Amino acid sequence: MRIGVVSDTHNQLTNVVEIVALFNAAGVERVIHTGDITQVKTLDVLAGLDAPLLGVYGNNDLERTQLEQAAGDHGFGFVDPPLRLKLGGHTVTVVHDPRDIARGMLRASDFVLHGHNHLHVLERSDDCWVFNPGECAGMIKGLNAVGVLDLETATAERIRF
């Protein structure tokens, strides 16, 4: 199972349009957003995804009532972190802030996804892969990235744009 991972879109709609195209071209089966959507317009653009979208809210998702309404309208599954999922026979835990990753979470998960700091992370800890694809809302072409996590092979690819 291939999972698209995106974080901290921060309402950069031009980038979000490109992110939708990248995930659709990659043929991911799910997309997980690790928080900081910030505005409803972002969810409206993400509605163009071919795969179901789910994720967590972040510390900049201040229009919470509107975001919850739009997420529901689009059939997206967003919750307060942590989000625990069973996907492709693996346990995936999603948080926004890496400071919320507890040792027990690492032991109970095969993969932990996070965002918040806009930094690429791919590391192994307590037999768990921790992944953040990094910055996707920047203004400089080529320095933005999203991720594709292959649960079967336990590999993560960064797609720069």
Buried (B, 14 or more C-beta within 10 A) or exposed (E): BBBBBBBBBBBBBEBBEBBBEBBBEBEBBBBBBBBBBBBBEBBBBBBEBEBEBBBBBBEBBEBEEEBBEBBEEBEBBBBEBBBEBEBBEBBBBBBBBBEBBEEEBBEBBBBBBBBBBBEBBBEEEEEBBBBBBBBBBBEEEEEBBBBBBBBEEEEBBBBBB
